[in-house]
Amino acid sequence: MGKIFESITTHQRDFILKQKMFFVATAAGEGRVNLSPKGLDAFRLINEHQVAWLNLTGSGNETSMHVQQNPRMTMMFCAFEGSPLILRLYGKAKVLHQADENFDTYSKLFPTFTGTRQIFVLDIDKTQSSCGMGVPLYDFVEQRQQLVQSHDKQGKNGVEAYWKKANQLSFDGDETRVLELSGIQDESE
């Protein structure tokens, strides 16, 4: 039976800080639900009511578009080693693009990555822990570096060109506004 809490407990905080990956789920009012696995050094626990995570450039930009339309977000952590546990964080998210006033404040919390696209800040209103006994045990080897290496090879201009090519529309055809919200002039207009 799952247990519900109003904020991140000390036990949950300790569990979160040991995890090597997490999952993020969002949905707009219509269309598909997006669920993404996240790794690297991209998560920060701000306090018991707020977390932030750094979003690197990827094949889509669903989470940003969803949060612009509907700020609901669920994050999930699960134990792949040690005692079983699944932990979900529920709340309202905001997306910070590079042109946003608070972007620099939060970006200082993370390593510098060429492929940085956005930062998401989740204000937590509930957490839920459940048993996790059905989650398999895995041994962590290392974080993959291919995404970071690809971004470094492309450089900042190449990453922004990729946003223009592949990150302008969501899977459901909604505009993500990634260039506009990042303060980047689209030269083709």
N, C-alpha and C positions, 0 to 999 in steps of 0.2 A: 504494500500500500504506500503510495507516494505521500510525502509530507510537504505542506505549503508553508512558506515563510514570507514575511513582508520585506525582507532585505537579505543581503548576502551575510551569512553567519560566519563566525571565525573558522569553523570546520570547513565550510564551503570555500572560503577564501584560500585556505591552505591546500585544498584539493585542486582548485582552479590553477593556482600558481605552479603546480607540478605537471600540468597537462601540456602535451606537445602539439595538440590540435584541438580545434573546436568547430562547431557547425553553426551556420546562420540561416534562418528561415524568414522569408518575407513574402508578402502577397499584396498586389494592388486590389482594388475593388472588384475587378473582373480579370479573367485570364488565369494564367498558371501560377502556382506557388513555386518559389525559388528556394532551393536548399543547397548551400555551398559549404564544402569543407575548407578550413583555413589552417595554415601553419605558419612557419617562420617565426620571427620575433615580432608578431603583429598584434598582440593583445596587451592591454593595460587595465588593471583594476584601479579605478580612481578612488572610490570609497564604497561603502556597503550599499549604496543606492545608484552607483554609476560606474560603467565600464566604457572603454573606447577600444576600437580596433582599426588598424590601418589596412586599407584596401589597395592592393596592387593591381595594376592593369592586367586584365584577363580577356578571355574570349567574348564575354558579354558584360553588360552593365546593369543587370536586372535589379540588384539590391538598391542601387541609387534611385532608379526610376520608381520602384515600389515605395520606398520611403518618402519620396517627394509626393506621392499620391496618398499614401496610407502609412503612418509612422509605426504601425505595429511591427515588432521584431521579437523573435525567439532565438536565443542562443543555447546551444547544448554542448555539454562536456560529458565524456564518458570514460570510465576507467578501463584502459586496455591492459593494465598491470595492477598488481596489488588487490586490495579489497574491491568488490564490485560496487559501482555507483554510477548513476546517471543524474546529472544536474542540469536543469533548464533555468534560464533567466528570461523573464518576460518583461516587456515594457514598451515605451515609446522611444523611437530612435530619431536622430537628426543626422543628416549627411552634411559634412563640411567639405567643400571644394577649396581648391587652392586660392581662390579669390575671396573667400569668406573671412570675416574679421577674426574669428577664433581659430582659424586653421593653424597659424603659426604656434599658438599656445599649445595645442594638442600635438602638433607634429614634432615638437621638441621632446616628447615622451618616447619617441620611436627612433630606431636607426634610420639613417638616410638611405632611401632606395630610389634609383633612377625611375622605376616604374610606379611610384606613388601616384595614386589617382584621387582617392578620397579618404577621409577619416569618418567613421561612424561613432556616434556617442549614444549609448543606450541608457536612458533613465529607467531604472528598474522599479517595478511596482510589486512584483511577486517573484519568488524562486520556488522551484519544486525539486525535491530529491526523490529518487526511486531506486529500487534495488540494483538494477543493472546486471543481474545474474545471467542474462542471456547474451551479454556482450562477450565476444571471445577474448582470450588473452593474446597479446601480441608483444613482441620485443621491439622496442624503438631502436632503429639503427642510426638514422640521422635525418635532418631536414634536407629535402631536395633543393638544389641550387639552380636548376635549369631556368626557372622563371626569372630570377634575379640576373643571371648571366645573360639571358636574352635581352632584357631591358638595358643592361649595361652596354651590350654590343650595339643596340639601336640608338642609344643616347636619348636625351630628353626630347629632341625634335622628332626622332623616329617614333618614340612612344606616343607623342601627341598626334603624329600623322596616323598612327594605328587607331587612336581614339576616333579620329575623323572617319576612318575607313570602316571600323568594326564596332564602335561603341556608341553610335548615334541613336540607334533604335533598339528597343527591348525585343525580346523574343516574340512578344505579342504585338509589336509594331508601334509602341508608344515612344515618343522622343525622350531621351535621357538628359539632354541639354548639357552634356559633359563639357563641351568646349565653352559654351556660354557661361556656365556656372564656374568654370575654372579661370575665366578671364582671358581666354585665348581667342584671338580674332580668326575667324574662318576666312582664309584668303580666297576661297572659290566663290564667295558671294559678291 
